[in-house]
Amino acid sequence: MRLPTSIEAKLATRPRLPPVPVRREIRKCHNLTLQDFAVPLGVTVQTVGRWERGDREPTDDHARQYADLLQALAERTQVPA
């Protein structure tokens, strides 16, 4: 089944986040708290916790910002993003 072009475009531009278990590992490798992530992303500590557990996925701008942050930190460590 072919998806409508608008949906395919949305999926193609969605940022690639690391697997759920790796997200927490990246943060912990840098001794960062949930709050250290929440404040610059403009979300609550609970929201970041939900993203790390896989209960929820970030959307739009938050997804891009979160993916960029995780990628930048992963590049400084040996944690595969």
Wavefront OBJ file of the C-alpha trace (Angstrom):
o trace
v 0.000 0.000 0.000
v 1.370 3.373 -0.969
v 1.071 6.174 1.587
v -0.057 9.646 0.560
v 2.856 11.933 -0.334
v 2.182 14.228 2.635
v 2.517 11.325 5.072
v 5.676 9.993 3.396
v 7.219 13.473 3.559
v 6.416 13.729 7.263
v 7.978 10.335 7.972
v 11.095 11.177 5.959
v 11.758 14.361 7.934
v 11.172 12.854 11.365
v 14.396 12.864 13.383
v 15.980 9.514 14.124
v 16.104 8.954 17.867
v 18.303 6.339 19.502
v 16.563 3.227 20.833
v 14.739 3.772 24.120
v 17.311 2.038 26.396
v 20.170 4.022 24.852
v 18.571 7.416 25.544
v 18.962 7.056 29.306
v 22.417 5.553 28.931
v 23.634 8.571 26.951
v 22.305 10.978 29.576
v 23.727 8.962 32.469
v 27.181 8.687 30.814
v 27.438 12.456 31.168
v 26.081 12.519 34.725
v 23.135 14.625 33.602
v 19.779 14.641 35.352
v 16.348 14.547 33.784
v 16.076 18.212 34.707
v 19.322 18.967 32.842
v 17.527 17.760 29.712
v 14.072 19.141 30.495
v 15.031 22.785 31.016
v 16.732 23.481 27.667
v 14.081 21.466 25.816
v 11.270 23.393 27.510
v 9.504 20.304 28.843
v 8.939 18.769 32.252
v 11.168 16.238 33.983
v 8.284 13.770 33.719
v 8.163 14.234 29.951
v 11.847 13.393 29.522
v 11.327 10.372 31.766
v 8.471 9.199 29.553
v 10.672 9.574 26.460
v 13.417 7.533 28.111
v 11.020 4.759 29.131
v 9.355 4.719 25.734
v 5.966 5.601 27.210
v 5.801 8.562 24.842
v 7.758 9.876 21.872
v 8.657 13.527 21.401
v 7.008 15.287 18.475
v 8.028 17.951 15.987
v 10.440 20.535 17.428
v 10.961 18.615 20.658
v 11.855 15.494 18.695
v 14.445 17.390 16.653
v 15.945 19.108 19.683
v 16.028 15.904 21.732
v 17.572 13.919 18.866
v 20.212 16.625 18.311
v 21.070 16.724 22.009
v 21.373 12.953 22.268
v 23.446 12.761 19.082
v 25.840 15.477 20.257
v 26.346 13.717 23.585
v 26.703 10.288 21.974
v 29.446 11.641 19.728
v 31.415 12.579 22.863
v 31.210 9.037 24.223
v 31.319 5.496 22.966
v 27.539 5.141 23.273
v 26.003 4.351 19.857
v 23.079 6.679 19.141
l 1 2 3 4 5 6 7 8 9 10 11 12 13 14 15 16 17 18 19 20 21 22 23 24 25 26 27 28 29 30 31 32 33 34 35 36 37 38 39 40 41 42 43 44 45 46 47 48 49 50 51 52 53 54 55 56 57 58 59 60 61 62 63 64 65 66 67 68 69 70 71 72 73 74 75 76 77 78 79 80 81
